[in-house]
Amino acid sequence: MGAGGKAMMDSMALSVKGLSFSYGPQAALLGVGFDVQRSQCCILLGPNGAGKSTLFALITGLYHAREGRIALGGNEIKKSSFQALSQLGVVFQQSTLDLDLTIKQNLHYHAALHGISRKQANNIIHQELERFEMFERLNEKVRHLNGGHRRRVEIARALLHKPSVLLLDEPTVGLDLPSRQAIVSYIHDLTKEQGLAVLWATHLIDEVYPTDQLVVLHHGKIQITGTVSGVIEKVHAENLQDAFAHFTQKEVG
């Protein structure tokens, strides 16, 4: 392998190849494949029912696909599941925080699951909550937080073990506009500051930055991948909204 090929492999955080999955006779994903590099925010853009959550369930190991390959940092989930999944941080669409525990208790519990010492966890928790200007609320119960602040805690939790890949499954659904914008901005900053690879599933066009990579998913199939400008130019659209409509609303004759 040449120097260029090796550098590409070293920078690859997530690789999905030929992935198919069905719920009984109903196909959910058909030959899905794409890559996400380190320091890259990749937007998995698709309408509800496109297959985004199924794809995330496969990447996180909740489901197992008979066809295809998923690798995190070069480790295939089927062959080296622990090494692969230990590199992964996840924020699911439905909140999984314990409402009756404090922010601190929720985060320490998660840190312990990853074998992080209490002293080290304290330092990381301090750092991550300071980023969100929430450290002073450390001892508040999650039940008393609004939706935006709960999401910030979930993102902080997903980053405690310093993953190389962060999955976000529709993380801003139900949040007000300022909360949405704050989270979108924060995640994009993370990709640049920490070299994090992000796969962000959404159907909201305004969450996409011009610098993002795109994977457009519809009816379980990838319609197109590429840069935002490249996707727009491909179909001679005026903007991303029109390009997205082209790939997800066209009728098959």
GIURCOR-V742808 format. One record per pair of residues at least 12 apart in sequence whose C-alpha atoms are under 7 Angstrom apart, sorted by the first residue. I is the first residue (numbers start at 1). J is the second residue. D is the distance in whole Angstrom. If there is no record, write none. Layout:
BEGIN
{{I,J,D} {I,J,D}}
END
This chain:
BEGIN
{{11,37,5} {11,38,5} {12,36,6} {12,37,4} {12,38,6} {12,73,6} {13,36,6} {13,37,5} {13,38,6} {13,72,6} {13,73,5} {13,164,7} {13,165,6} {13,197,6} {14,35,6} {14,36,5} {14,37,7} {14,71,6} {14,72,5} {14,73,6} {15,34,6} {15,35,4} {15,36,6} {15,70,6} {15,71,5} {15,72,7} {16,33,5} {16,34,5} {16,35,6} {16,69,6} {16,70,5} {16,71,7} {17,32,6} {17,33,4} {17,34,7} {17,68,6} {17,69,5} {17,70,7} {18,31,4} {18,32,5} {18,33,5} {18,67,7} {18,68,4} {18,69,7} {19,31,5} {19,32,5} {19,33,6} {19,67,6} {19,68,4} {19,69,6} {20,32,7} {20,65,7} {20,67,5} {20,68,6} {21,65,6} {28,51,6} {28,220,5} {29,51,6} {29,220,4} {29,221,6} {30,220,6} {30,221,5} {31,221,7} {32,221,6} {32,222,6} {36,197,7} {37,197,6} {38,195,6} {38,196,6} {38,197,5} {39,191,5} {39,192,6} {39,195,4} {39,196,5} {39,197,5} {40,191,6} {40,196,7} {40,197,5} {40,198,6} {41,188,7} {41,191,6} {41,197,6} {41,198,5} {41,199,6} {41,212,5} {41,213,6} {42,198,6} {42,199,5} {42,200,6} {42,212,6} {42,213,5} {42,214,6} {43,199,6} {43,200,5} {43,201,6} {43,208,7} {43,212,7} {43,213,6} {43,214,5} {43,215,6} {44,199,7} {44,200,6} {44,201,4} {44,202,6} {44,214,6} {44,215,5} {44,216,6} {44,217,7} {45,201,6} {45,202,5} {45,203,5} {45,214,7} {45,215,6} {45,216,5} {45,217,6} {46,202,7} {46,203,5} {46,216,6} {46,217,5} {46,218,6} {47,203,5} {47,218,7} {50,217,6} {50,218,5} {50,219,5} {50,220,5} {51,219,7} {51,220,5} {52,201,6} {53,169,7} {60,85,7} {71,84,7} {72,84,5} {72,87,7} {87,163,5} {87,164,5} {87,165,6} {88,163,5} {88,164,6} {88,165,5} {88,166,6} {89,158,5} {89,159,6} {89,163,6} {89,165,6} {89,166,5} {89,167,6} {90,158,6} {90,166,6} {90,167,5} {90,168,6} {91,154,6} {91,155,6} {91,158,7} {91,167,6} {91,168,5} {91,169,6} {91,171,7} {92,168,6} {92,169,5} {92,171,7} {93,169,5} {93,170,5} {93,171,6} {99,141,7} {99,142,5} {99,143,5} {100,141,6} {100,142,7} {100,143,6} {101,141,5} {101,142,6} {102,138,7} {102,139,5} {102,140,5} {102,141,4} {102,142,6} {103,138,5} {103,139,6} {103,140,6} {103,141,6} {103,142,6} {104,138,5} {104,139,6} {107,157,6} {108,121,7} {110,157,7} {111,160,7} {114,161,7} {124,160,6} {128,156,6} {129,156,7} {132,152,7} {147,175,6} {148,175,6} {148,179,5} {164,196,5} {164,197,6} {165,196,6} {165,197,5} {165,198,6} {166,197,6} {166,198,5} {166,199,6} {167,198,6} {167,199,5} {167,200,6} {168,199,6} {168,200,5} {168,201,6} {169,200,6} {169,201,5} {169,202,7} {170,201,5} {170,202,5} {184,207,6} {205,241,6} {210,228,6} {212,227,6} {212,228,7} {213,226,6} {213,227,5} {213,228,6} {214,226,5} {214,227,6} {214,228,6} {218,248,6} {223,247,6} {231,243,7}}
END
